[in-house]
């Protein structure tokens, strides 16, 4: 999902139902937004991030990391926010 403007759609597929954490971090490792923190059914899912932090403030242009954890699996992807 890089680069994006004004929104980034994260697509993921779960083999089985379970808890999912999808979190956006800045390059300093600070959590800026939690996109998903709940159980999800098995199958394909779409989540959109609008480039805002947890308080609804627009974030500055730059590189952000999107981390997904589901069960014993995790993945990290880069996203470039261009304002």
Buried (B, 14 or more C-beta within 10 A) or exposed (E): BEEBEEEBEBEBEBEEEBEBBBBBBBEEEEEBBEBBEEEBEEEEBEBEBEBBBEEEEEBEEEEBBBBBBBEEEEEEEEBBBEE
